[in-house]
Amino acid sequence: MQSLFPYLQKYHGLSREEILGHLDVFFLALEEAFGPLNGKTVGRFIVKVLYVRLGLEFVDKPSRGLAEYVEEARRA
């Protein structure tokens, strides 16, 4: 993750503090940096860790985008 932050800043103008306000850009950057499949895997891992930290159960729904999981966690 530490090497991802400079990439986000340089190529997307997104600082670490701005990620939550621009989840679509963040998850797109993951796919650009790691490739579409690996980017989604990394993103899904990040979301699962978020759910664990919040004490929520992560239920995988293939049609759901990663930003939607984060929004669901915000509402919980």
Biopython code that builds the backbone (N, CA, C, O; Angstrom):
import numpy as np
from Bio.PDB.StructureBuilder import StructureBuilder

atoms = [
    (1, "MET", "N", (0.826, -1.200, 0.000)),
    (1, "MET", "CA", (0.000, 0.000, 0.000)),
    (1, "MET", "C", (0.867, 1.260, 0.000)),
    (1, "MET", "O", (0.514, 2.259, -0.627)),
    (2, "GLN", "N", (1.995, 1.214, 0.699)),
    (2, "GLN", "CA", (2.824, 2.415, 0.790)),
    (2, "GLN", "C", (3.315, 2.871, -0.583)),
    (2, "GLN", "O", (3.456, 4.071, -0.816)),
    (3, "SER", "N", (3.576, 1.940, -1.490)),
    (3, "SER", "CA", (4.020, 2.333, -2.824)),
    (3, "SER", "C", (2.856, 2.796, -3.700)),
    (3, "SER", "O", (3.069, 3.437, -4.729)),
    (4, "LEU", "N", (1.647, 2.479, -3.299)),
    (4, "LEU", "CA", (0.475, 2.886, -4.064)),
    (4, "LEU", "C", (0.153, 4.369, -3.860)),
    (4, "LEU", "O", (-0.328, 5.028, -4.782)),
    (5, "PHE", "N", (0.409, 4.890, -2.679)),
    (5, "PHE", "CA", (0.064, 6.283, -2.388)),
    (5, "PHE", "C", (0.779, 7.284, -3.297)),
    (5, "PHE", "O", (0.134, 8.208, -3.795)),
    (6, "PRO", "N", (2.093, 7.135, -3.534)),
    (6, "PRO", "CA", (2.741, 8.061, -4.485)),
    (6, "PRO", "C", (2.160, 7.939, -5.904)),
    (6, "PRO", "O", (2.038, 8.939, -6.612)),
    (7, "TYR", "N", (1.806, 6.722, -6.314)),
    (7, "TYR", "CA", (1.185, 6.500, -7.620)),
    (7, "TYR", "C", (-0.143, 7.256, -7.718)),
    (7, "TYR", "O", (-0.417, 7.923, -8.715)),
    (8, "LEU", "N", (-0.952, 7.142, -6.677)),
    (8, "LEU", "CA", (-2.241, 7.840, -6.662)),
    (8, "LEU", "C", (-2.050, 9.348, -6.763)),
    (8, "LEU", "O", (-2.789, 10.027, -7.475)),
    (9, "GLN", "N", (-1.059, 9.867, -6.051)),
    (9, "GLN", "CA", (-0.810, 11.301, -6.066)),
    (9, "GLN", "C", (-0.308, 11.749, -7.430)),
    (9, "GLN", "O", (-0.785, 12.743, -7.978)),
    (10, "LYS", "N", (0.647, 11.021, -7.973)),
    (10, "LYS", "CA", (1.280, 11.431, -9.233)),
    (10, "LYS", "C", (0.341, 11.314, -10.435)),
    (10, "LYS", "O", (0.249, 12.237, -11.245)),
    (11, "TYR", "N", (-0.349, 10.188, -10.550)),
    (11, "TYR", "CA", (-1.140, 9.935, -11.753)),
    (11, "TYR", "C", (-2.623, 10.272, -11.629)),
    (11, "TYR", "O", (-3.323, 10.386, -12.636)),
    (12, "HIS", "N", (-3.103, 10.433, -10.395)),
    (12, "HIS", "CA", (-4.526, 10.709, -10.219)),
    (12, "HIS", "C", (-4.789, 11.946, -9.363)),
    (12, "HIS", "O", (-5.940, 12.323, -9.146)),
    (13, "GLY", "N", (-3.709, 12.579, -8.873)),
    (13, "GLY", "CA", (-3.862, 13.776, -8.057)),
    (13, "GLY", "C", (-4.646, 13.516, -6.781)),
    (13, "GLY", "O", (-5.354, 14.395, -6.290)),
    (14, "LEU", "N", (-4.522, 12.324, -6.255)),
    (14, "LEU", "CA", (-5.319, 11.893, -5.110)),
    (14, "LEU", "C", (-4.398, 11.593, -3.931)),
    (14, "LEU", "O", (-3.573, 10.681, -3.997)),
    (15, "SER", "N", (-4.542, 12.363, -2.854)),
    (15, "SER", "CA", (-3.738, 12.111, -1.656)),
    (15, "SER", "C", (-4.404, 11.011, -0.827)),
    (15, "SER", "O", (-5.566, 10.663, -1.037)),
    (16, "ARG", "N", (-3.640, 10.485, 0.110)),
    (16, "ARG", "CA", (-4.147, 9.425, 0.980)),
    (16, "ARG", "C", (-5.418, 9.875, 1.707)),
    (16, "ARG", "O", (-6.357, 9.097, 1.873)),
    (17, "GLU", "N", (-5.433, 11.117, 2.130)),
    (17, "GLU", "CA", (-6.569, 11.645, 2.874)),
    (17, "GLU", "C", (-7.824, 11.807, 2.017)),
    (17, "GLU", "O", (-8.932, 11.870, 2.548)),
    (18, "GLU", "N", (-7.660, 11.875, 0.710)),
    (18, "GLU", "CA", (-8.792, 12.097, -0.194)),
    (18, "GLU", "C", (-9.425, 10.812, -0.718)),
    (18, "GLU", "O", (-10.434, 10.865, -1.420)),
    (19, "ILE", "N", (-8.850, 9.668, -0.388)),
    (19, "ILE", "CA", (-9.317, 8.400, -0.948)),
    (19, "ILE", "C", (-10.794, 8.152, -0.654)),
    (19, "ILE", "O", (-11.548, 7.797, -1.560)),
    (20, "LEU", "N", (-11.215, 8.332, 0.583)),
    (20, "LEU", "CA", (-12.614, 8.040, 0.921)),
    (20, "LEU", "C", (-13.604, 8.898, 0.143)),
    (20, "LEU", "O", (-14.736, 8.476, -0.092)),
    (21, "GLY", "N", (-13.198, 10.079, -0.252)),
    (21, "GLY", "CA", (-14.077, 10.943, -1.031)),
    (21, "GLY", "C", (-14.073, 10.635, -2.513)),
    (21, "GLY", "O", (-14.891, 11.162, -3.268)),
    (22, "HIS", "N", (-13.139, 9.768, -2.937)),
    (22, "HIS", "CA", (-12.987, 9.449, -4.359)),
    (22, "HIS", "C", (-12.739, 7.952, -4.530)),
    (22, "HIS", "O", (-11.749, 7.549, -5.142)),
    (23, "LEU", "N", (-13.626, 7.141, -3.997)),
    (23, "LEU", "CA", (-13.442, 5.692, -4.054)),
    (23, "LEU", "C", (-13.407, 5.159, -5.480)),
    (23, "LEU", "O", (-12.680, 4.210, -5.774)),
    (24, "ASP", "N", (-14.183, 5.762, -6.357)),
    (24, "ASP", "CA", (-14.189, 5.305, -7.743)),
    (24, "ASP", "C", (-12.805, 5.458, -8.362)),
    (24, "ASP", "O", (-12.343, 4.564, -9.071)),
    (25, "VAL", "N", (-12.148, 6.567, -8.106)),
    (25, "VAL", "CA", (-10.792, 6.799, -8.625)),
    (25, "VAL", "C", (-9.809, 5.829, -7.978)),
    (25, "VAL", "O", (-8.932, 5.285, -8.648)),
    (26, "PHE", "N", (-9.959, 5.615, -6.678)),
    (26, "PHE", "CA", (-9.066, 4.709, -5.963)),
    (26, "PHE", "C", (-9.148, 3.288, -6.532)),
    (26, "PHE", "O", (-8.119, 2.675, -6.815)),
    (27, "PHE", "N", (-10.353, 2.771, -6.698)),
    (27, "PHE", "CA", (-10.491, 1.405, -7.201)),
    (27, "PHE", "C", (-10.076, 1.305, -8.669)),
    (27, "PHE", "O", (-9.567, 0.266, -9.090)),
    (28, "LEU", "N", (-10.279, 2.348, -9.444)),
    (28, "LEU", "CA", (-9.781, 2.375, -10.816)),
    (28, "LEU", "C", (-8.257, 2.351, -10.822)),
    (28, "LEU", "O", (-7.652, 1.651, -11.633)),
    (29, "ALA", "N", (-7.636, 3.105, -9.930)),
    (29, "ALA", "CA", (-6.176, 3.137, -9.838)),
    (29, "ALA", "C", (-5.613, 1.775, -9.451)),
    (29, "ALA", "O", (-4.550, 1.385, -9.932)),
    (30, "LEU", "N", (-6.319, 1.049, -8.584)),
    (30, "LEU", "CA", (-5.887, -0.304, -8.231)),
    (30, "LEU", "C", (-5.854, -1.193, -9.468)),
    (30, "LEU", "O", (-4.911, -1.958, -9.668)),
    (31, "GLU", "N", (-6.889, -1.086, -10.293)),
    (31, "GLU", "CA", (-6.945, -1.897, -11.510)),
    (31, "GLU", "C", (-5.858, -1.486, -12.500)),
    (31, "GLU", "O", (-5.288, -2.337, -13.183)),
    (32, "GLU", "N", (-5.571, -0.204, -12.581)),
    (32, "GLU", "CA", (-4.507, 0.262, -13.467)),
    (32, "GLU", "C", (-3.142, -0.205, -12.976)),
    (32, "GLU", "O", (-2.299, -0.622, -13.771)),
    (33, "ALA", "N", (-2.928, -0.136, -11.673)),
    (33, "ALA", "CA", (-1.629, -0.473, -11.096)),
    (33, "ALA", "C", (-1.356, -1.974, -11.100)),
    (33, "ALA", "O", (-0.227, -2.398, -11.345)),
    (34, "PHE", "N", (-2.386, -2.781, -10.829)),
    (34, "PHE", "CA", (-2.195, -4.217, -10.670)),
    (34, "PHE", "C", (-2.814, -5.063, -11.774)),
    (34, "PHE", "O", (-2.666, -6.285, -11.777)),
    (35, "GLY", "N", (-3.504, -4.427, -12.707)),
    (35, "GLY", "CA", (-4.231, -5.159, -13.733)),
    (35, "GLY", "C", (-5.663, -5.355, -13.277)),
    (35, "GLY", "O", (-5.937, -5.327, -12.077)),
    (36, "PRO", "N", (-6.588, -5.554, -14.217)),
    (36, "PRO", "CA", (-8.006, -5.625, -13.863)),
    (36, "PRO", "C", (-8.348, -6.707, -12.832)),
    (36, "PRO", "O", (-9.064, -6.436, -11.868)),
    (37, "LEU", "N", (-7.850, -7.909, -13.025)),
    (37, "LEU", "CA", (-8.187, -9.001, -12.111)),
    (37, "LEU", "C", (-7.525, -8.825, -10.749)),
    (37, "LEU", "O", (-8.181, -8.942, -9.714)),
    (38, "ASN", "N", (-6.233, -8.544, -10.754)),
    (38, "ASN", "CA", (-5.514, -8.370, -9.492)),
    (38, "ASN", "C", (-5.975, -7.117, -8.761)),
    (38, "ASN", "O", (-6.032, -7.105, -7.531)),
    (39, "GLY", "N", (-6.301, -6.072, -9.495)),
    (39, "GLY", "CA", (-6.795, -4.848, -8.875)),
    (39, "GLY", "C", (-8.095, -5.082, -8.138)),
    (39, "GLY", "O", (-8.303, -4.563, -7.042)),
    (40, "LYS", "N", (-8.970, -5.869, -8.746)),
    (40, "LYS", "CA", (-10.238, -6.192, -8.077)),
    (40, "LYS", "C", (-9.987, -7.059, -6.845)),
    (40, "LYS", "O", (-10.653, -6.900, -5.822)),
    (41, "THR", "N", (-9.028, -7.971, -6.946)),
    (41, "THR", "CA", (-8.689, -8.817, -5.804)),
    (41, "THR", "C", (-8.141, -7.985, -4.652)),
    (41, "THR", "O", (-8.540, -8.179, -3.503)),
    (42, "VAL", "N", (-7.235, -7.066, -4.946)),
    (42, "VAL", "CA", (-6.682, -6.191, -3.912)),
    (42, "VAL", "C", (-7.794, -5.325, -3.317)),
    (42, "VAL", "O", (-7.868, -5.164, -2.099)),
    (43, "GLY", "N", (-8.638, -4.780, -4.151)),
    (43, "GLY", "CA", (-9.749, -3.965, -3.673)),
    (43, "GLY", "C", (-10.693, -4.745, -2.786)),
    (43, "GLY", "O", (-11.137, -4.244, -1.753)),
    (44, "ARG", "N", (-10.999, -5.954, -3.177)),
    (44, "ARG", "CA", (-11.901, -6.803, -2.385)),
    (44, "ARG", "C", (-11.252, -7.132, -1.028)),
    (44, "ARG", "O", (-11.935, -7.173, -0.004)),
    (45, "PHE", "N", (-9.937, -7.365, -1.031)),
    (45, "PHE", "CA", (-9.224, -7.621, 0.220)),
    (45, "PHE", "C", (-9.321, -6.407, 1.145)),
    (45, "PHE", "O", (-9.577, -6.553, 2.341)),
    (46, "ILE", "N", (-9.120, -5.222, 0.598)),
    (46, "ILE", "CA", (-9.212, -3.989, 1.389)),
    (46, "ILE", "C", (-10.605, -3.850, 1.994)),
    (46, "ILE", "O", (-10.745, -3.502, 3.166)),
    (47, "VAL", "N", (-11.627, -4.120, 1.197)),
    (47, "VAL", "CA", (-13.003, -4.016, 1.684)),
    (47, "VAL", "C", (-13.266, -5.054, 2.777)),
    (47, "VAL", "O", (-13.924, -4.748, 3.771)),
    (48, "LYS", "N", (-12.763, -6.272, 2.604)),
    (48, "LYS", "CA", (-12.957, -7.306, 3.628)),
    (48, "LYS", "C", (-12.306, -6.898, 4.943)),
    (48, "LYS", "O", (-12.883, -7.103, 6.011)),
    (49, "VAL", "N", (-11.108, -6.322, 4.873)),
    (49, "VAL", "CA", (-10.428, -5.852, 6.084)),
    (49, "VAL", "C", (-11.254, -4.751, 6.748)),
    (49, "VAL", "O", (-11.381, -4.723, 7.972)),
    (50, "LEU", "N", (-11.809, -3.853, 5.951)),
    (50, "LEU", "CA", (-12.663, -2.793, 6.479)),
    (50, "LEU", "C", (-13.847, -3.391, 7.241)),
    (50, "LEU", "O", (-14.156, -2.962, 8.352)),
    (51, "TYR", "N", (-14.500, -4.374, 6.644)),
    (51, "TYR", "CA", (-15.653, -4.994, 7.284)),
    (51, "TYR", "C", (-15.261, -5.658, 8.607)),
    (51, "TYR", "O", (-15.982, -5.531, 9.596)),
    (52, "VAL", "N", (-14.142, -6.354, 8.632)),
    (52, "VAL", "CA", (-13.680, -6.998, 9.862)),
    (52, "VAL", "C", (-13.434, -5.952, 10.941)),
    (52, "VAL", "O", (-13.849, -6.127, 12.087)),
    (53, "ARG", "N", (-12.759, -4.863, 10.576)),
    (53, "ARG", "CA", (-12.468, -3.807, 11.553)),
    (53, "ARG", "C", (-13.735, -3.158, 12.095)),
    (53, "ARG", "O", (-13.763, -2.696, 13.236)),
    (54, "LEU", "N", (-14.774, -3.123, 11.283)),
    (54, "LEU", "CA", (-16.037, -2.536, 11.715)),
    (54, "LEU", "C", (-16.964, -3.551, 12.379)),
    (54, "LEU", "O", (-18.046, -3.199, 12.850)),
    (55, "GLY", "N", (-16.534, -4.813, 12.412)),
    (55, "GLY", "CA", (-17.357, -5.854, 13.017)),
    (55, "GLY", "C", (-18.538, -6.247, 12.155)),
    (55, "GLY", "O", (-19.556, -6.710, 12.670)),
    (56, "LEU", "N", (-18.416, -6.066, 10.849)),
    (56, "LEU", "CA", (-19.499, -6.397, 9.921)),
    (56, "LEU", "C", (-19.192, -7.695, 9.200)),
    (56, "LEU", "O", (-18.032, -8.070, 9.030)),
    (57, "GLU", "N", (-20.244, -8.370, 8.780)),
    (57, "GLU", "CA", (-20.080, -9.588, 7.987)),
    (57, "GLU", "C", (-19.987, -9.204, 6.511)),
    (57, "GLU", "O", (-20.840, -8.482, 5.995)),
    (58, "PHE", "N", (-18.954, -9.688, 5.844)),
    (58, "PHE", "CA", (-18.789, -9.421, 4.418)),
    (58, "PHE", "C", (-19.484, -10.527, 3.638)),
    (58, "PHE", "O", (-19.142, -11.702, 3.774)),
    (59, "VAL", "N", (-20.455, -10.151, 2.825)),
    (59, "VAL", "CA", (-21.158, -11.097, 1.963)),
    (59, "VAL", "C", (-20.826, -10.722, 0.526)),
    (59, "VAL", "O", (-21.188, -9.644, 0.055)),
    (60, "ASP", "N", (-20.138, -11.619, -0.162)),
    (60, "ASP", "CA", (-19.697, -11.354, -1.526)),
    (60, "ASP", "C", (-20.879, -11.409, -2.491)),
    (60, "ASP", "O", (-21.597, -12.406, -2.571)),
    (61, "LYS", "N", (-21.058, -10.319, -3.211)),
    (61, "LYS", "CA", (-22.100, -10.240, -4.235)),
    (61, "LYS", "C", (-21.402, -9.808, -5.529)),
    (61, "LYS", "O", (-21.045, -8.639, -5.679)),
    (62, "PRO", "N", (-21.206, -10.747, -6.466)),
    (62, "PRO", "CA", (-20.420, -10.461, -7.663)),
    (62, "PRO", "C", (-20.869, -9.245, -8.471)),
    (62, "PRO", "O", (-20.046, -8.605, -9.126)),
    (63, "SER", "N", (-22.134, -8.925, -8.435)),
    (63, "SER", "CA", (-22.610, -7.786, -9.230)),
    (63, "SER", "C", (-22.348, -6.452, -8.538)),
    (63, "SER", "O", (-22.541, -5.396, -9.141)),
    (64, "ARG", "N", (-21.919, -6.488, -7.300)),
    (64, "ARG", "CA", (-21.713, -5.270, -6.519)),
    (64, "ARG", "C", (-20.300, -4.726, -6.733)),
    (64, "ARG", "O", (-19.323, -5.474, -6.715)),
    (65, "GLY", "N", (-20.215, -3.424, -6.932)),
    (65, "GLY", "CA", (-18.920, -2.764, -7.066)),
    (65, "GLY", "C", (-18.292, -2.528, -5.703)),
    (65, "GLY", "O", (-18.988, -2.514, -4.689)),
    (66, "LEU", "N", (-16.991, -2.346, -5.677)),
    (66, "LEU", "CA", (-16.284, -2.181, -4.412)),
    (66, "LEU", "C", (-16.723, -0.934, -3.667)),
    (66, "LEU", "O", (-16.830, -0.955, -2.441)),
    (67, "ALA", "N", (-16.976, 0.140, -4.376)),
    (67, "ALA", "CA", (-17.437, 1.371, -3.723)),
    (67, "ALA", "C", (-18.793, 1.149, -3.049)),
    (67, "ALA", "O", (-19.085, 1.770, -2.028)),
    (68, "GLU", "N", (-19.616, 0.270, -3.613)),
    (68, "GLU", "CA", (-20.920, -0.026, -3.011)),
    (68, "GLU", "C", (-20.763, -0.720, -1.653)),
    (68, "GLU", "O", (-21.538, -0.473, -0.729)),
    (69, "TYR", "N", (-19.752, -1.589, -1.542)),
    (69, "TYR", "CA", (-19.484, -2.233, -0.253)),
    (69, "TYR", "C", (-19.106, -1.185, 0.791)),
    (69, "TYR", "O", (-19.565, -1.244, 1.932)),
    (70, "VAL", "N", (-18.276, -0.236, 0.400)),
    (70, "VAL", "CA", (-17.853, 0.815, 1.332)),
    (70, "VAL", "C", (-19.049, 1.660, 1.750)),
    (70, "VAL", "O", (-19.185, 2.005, 2.924)),
    (71, "GLU", "N", (-19.908, 1.992, 0.809)),
    (71, "GLU", "CA", (-21.117, 2.772, 1.146)),
    (71, "GLU", "C", (-22.007, 1.987, 2.101)),
    (71, "GLU", "O", (-22.577, 2.558, 3.030)),
    (72, "GLU", "N", (-22.127, 0.696, 1.879)),
    (72, "GLU", "CA", (-22.919, -0.141, 2.779)),
    (72, "GLU", "C", (-22.322, -0.123, 4.183)),
    (72, "GLU", "O", (-23.055, -0.033, 5.168)),
    (73, "ALA", "N", (-21.002, -0.207, 4.277)),
    (73, "ALA", "CA", (-20.324, -0.168, 5.576)),
    (73, "ALA", "C", (-20.545, 1.192, 6.256)),
    (73, "ALA", "O", (-20.693, 1.255, 7.476)),
    (74, "ARG", "N", (-20.567, 2.261, 5.485)),
    (74, "ARG", "CA", (-20.826, 3.594, 6.055)),
    (74, "ARG", "C", (-22.215, 3.675, 6.685)),
    (74, "ARG", "O", (-22.400, 4.319, 7.717)),
    (75, "ARG", "N", (-23.171, 3.029, 6.065)),
    (75, "ARG", "CA", (-24.552, 3.067, 6.552)),
    (75, "ARG", "C", (-24.762, 2.187, 7.778)),
    (75, "ARG", "O", (-25.695, 2.407, 8.550)),
    (76, "ALA", "N", (-23.905, 1.200, 7.958)),
    (76, "ALA", "CA", (-24.066, 0.234, 9.077)),
    (76, "ALA", "C", (-23.684, 0.827, 10.410)),
    (76, "ALA", "O", (-23.764, 0.148, 11.434)),
]
sb = StructureBuilder()
sb.init_structure("model")
sb.init_model(0)
sb.init_chain("A")
sb.init_seg("    ")
for serial, (resi, resn, name, xyz) in enumerate(atoms, 1):
    if name == "N":
        sb.init_residue(resn, " ", resi, " ")
    sb.init_atom(name, np.array(xyz, "f"), 0.0, 1.0, " ", f" {name:<3s}", serial, name[0])
structure = sb.get_structure()
